Amino acid sequence: IFIQQMDVWQQRNSQGEMHFKYLPKSSAIKLIDFGSTTFENEAHSSVVSTRHYRAPEVIL
């Protein structure tokens, strides 16, 4: 579960309509590890599988 704290900015345009902008409170980089990490001192395949490099929305 990913929860991001947001700041909400509101602004009224010339027609009187209210517009909202949601911005993260922090620009810190978040990392999701899907468990495909390999280390130099451990045995691992020399073939790179594209499954490990797909976007999270494709995997989920």
C-alpha beads as a LAMMPS data file, in Angstrom:
LAMMPS data file: protein, C-alpha beads

60 atoms
59 bonds

1 atom types
1 bond types

-500.0 500.0 xlo xhi
-500.0 500.0 ylo yhi
-500.0 500.0 zlo zhi

Masses

1 110.0

Atoms # bond

1 1 1 0.000 0.000 0.000
2 1 1 1.413 3.346 -1.027
3 1 1 0.216 6.451 0.791
4 1 1 1.539 9.852 -0.238
5 1 1 0.854 13.007 1.729
6 1 1 -0.372 15.758 -0.576
7 1 1 -0.667 19.531 -0.458
8 1 1 -3.805 20.932 -2.076
9 1 1 -3.638 24.288 -3.861
10 1 1 -6.845 25.958 -4.956
11 1 1 -7.293 28.822 -7.377
12 1 1 -10.309 30.555 -8.872
13 1 1 -10.175 31.320 -12.601
14 1 1 -11.644 34.367 -14.377
15 1 1 -15.028 32.608 -14.768
16 1 1 -15.194 32.024 -11.028
17 1 1 -14.564 28.276 -11.283
18 1 1 -12.445 26.723 -8.560
19 1 1 -9.473 24.611 -9.670
20 1 1 -7.485 22.310 -7.409
21 1 1 -3.906 21.137 -7.791
22 1 1 -2.604 18.213 -5.742
23 1 1 1.153 18.197 -5.138
24 1 1 3.214 15.741 -3.088
25 1 1 4.591 17.169 0.164
26 1 1 7.924 15.492 -0.539
27 1 1 9.832 15.009 -3.789
28 1 1 11.862 12.149 -2.286
29 1 1 12.226 9.180 -4.604
30 1 1 10.198 6.112 -3.676
31 1 1 11.427 2.630 -4.614
32 1 1 9.390 -0.529 -5.095
33 1 1 11.371 -3.796 -5.046
34 1 1 9.611 -6.641 -6.845
35 1 1 12.133 -9.189 -5.561
36 1 1 14.231 -9.693 -8.717
37 1 1 17.459 -8.373 -7.203
38 1 1 20.686 -10.274 -7.864
39 1 1 24.046 -9.811 -6.214
40 1 1 27.525 -10.274 -7.687
41 1 1 28.491 -12.948 -5.153
42 1 1 25.373 -15.076 -5.865
43 1 1 24.639 -17.312 -8.843
44 1 1 22.252 -15.787 -11.382
45 1 1 21.349 -16.209 -15.030
46 1 1 23.307 -14.247 -17.622
47 1 1 20.096 -13.870 -19.665
48 1 1 18.199 -10.673 -18.915
49 1 1 14.460 -11.210 -18.749
50 1 1 12.292 -8.254 -19.742
51 1 1 9.749 -9.362 -17.126
52 1 1 11.962 -7.775 -14.480
53 1 1 12.014 -4.443 -16.288
54 1 1 8.325 -3.963 -17.040
55 1 1 6.426 -1.030 -15.626
56 1 1 4.674 -1.718 -12.288
57 1 1 1.227 -1.117 -13.795
58 1 1 1.876 -3.954 -16.273
59 1 1 2.917 -6.318 -13.484
60 1 1 0.064 -5.386 -11.155

Bonds

1 1 1 2
2 1 2 3
3 1 3 4
4 1 4 5
5 1 5 6
6 1 6 7
7 1 7 8
8 1 8 9
9 1 9 10
10 1 10 11
11 1 11 12
12 1 12 13
13 1 13 14
14 1 14 15
15 1 15 16
16 1 16 17
17 1 17 18
18 1 18 19
19 1 19 20
20 1 20 21
21 1 21 22
22 1 22 23
23 1 23 24
24 1 24 25
25 1 25 26
26 1 26 27
27 1 27 28
28 1 28 29
29 1 29 30
30 1 30 31
31 1 31 32
32 1 32 33
33 1 33 34
34 1 34 35
35 1 35 36
36 1 36 37
37 1 37 38
38 1 38 39
39 1 39 40
40 1 40 41
41 1 41 42
42 1 42 43
43 1 43 44
44 1 44 45
45 1 45 46
46 1 46 47
47 1 47 48
48 1 48 49
49 1 49 50
50 1 50 51
51 1 51 52
52 1 52 53
53 1 53 54
54 1 54 55
55 1 55 56
56 1 56 57
57 1 57 58
58 1 58 59
59 1 59 60
